Amino acid sequence: MKKVLSVFMILCMILTVCQAAVFAADTDITITLRIGDPNMTVNGAEKAIDEQGTAPVLINDRTLLPVRAVVEEMGGSVEWVEDTQTVILAYGSDAITLQIDNPTAYLNDEAKTLDTAPMIIGDRTMMPIRFIAESFGFNVSWDDATQTATVSNISDTAAPAATAAPEAAATPAPEAGGKTLVAYFSCTNNTAGIAKHIIDGTGADAYEIVAEIPYTDADLDYNSDCRANREQNDDTARPAINGSIENMAQYDTIFLGYPIWWGNAPKIIFTFLESYDFSGKTIIPFCTSGSSPIGSTAAMQSVTPGANWLDGHRFSGGSSSDVVMEWVNGLGL
């Protein structure tokens, strides 16, 4: 299958080069899409998403829609390969290949794991717009109150106030002399690997957040009604943790690591944050994800009054120690 996809990728790249002159990469574009609304707005003008009146849907906290009209408005192109149920998207010098019901996508022939696989609903091919737009260098923001996604290539476009995180620039650095802790939750050892790089590079103490009831492979089968899905969809879910930190007071700085589940931190992270007093402490989040950004930490900040949160960072599971420590050293701690 990968060989077949690679052939399509080569064809797509050739098509991309030939069409580069007509792409509108240097034109400001802002597209808004709302769940349940078959129309989108492009720089304020209303247009139909497709001729069938298909509206965006929310699946596992991901916005899915038929992307042809959106990608073409962005200045890209879309090709559908019926035999393999594959979609090839091209924009500038970049190309994306996605396949129906396959959580693995390819960005310029590099494999990426999606939170939500492309799917067919009715007779329409529905694709994850955030992954596509961000892979092409566009900004994507989400307003939960209106269930509206905004896609824009304007670098200074502000995210909706409803989901904007508090300003991290005004956060004071931790006081010198305090101990550092790396607390992390990891089911597949991806986050554990990043945590180890930080621990080895800084000499920090380590604490693994372990679920009292361990997560099985079936619990993490995101295409089913699995335990992880149920927890992520339940705002009150707080999975129990096995063990605790005896003396949290000794730590001034906490690196907090976790995988991204459906665009957010797993609910066991909230169990951890609600188990201790983080007043006056600095929390630095980091996450692992195949494609999803680290997202807003506003929900976690809301359960840690008095804590100082710094900007976090997303890593791929195989990130090297040099890559991780370049980020850590850049924090100026």
Secondary structure, DSSP 8 states (H G I E B T S, - for coil): -HHHHHHHHHHHHHHHHHHGGG--TTS--EEEEETT-SEEEETTEEEES-TT----EEETTEEEE--HHHHHHHT-EEEEETTTTEEEEEETTEEEEEETT-SEEEETTEEEE-SS--EEETTEEEEEHHHHHHHTT-EEEEETTTTEEEEE--TT----TTT----STT-----TT-EEEEEE--SSSHHHHHHHHHHHHH--EEEE--BSS---TGGG-TTSS-HHHHHHT-TT----BSS--S-GGGEEEEEEEEE-BTTB--HHHHHHHTTS--TT-EEEEEEE-SS------HHHHHTSTT-EE---EEE-TT--HHHHHHHHHTT--
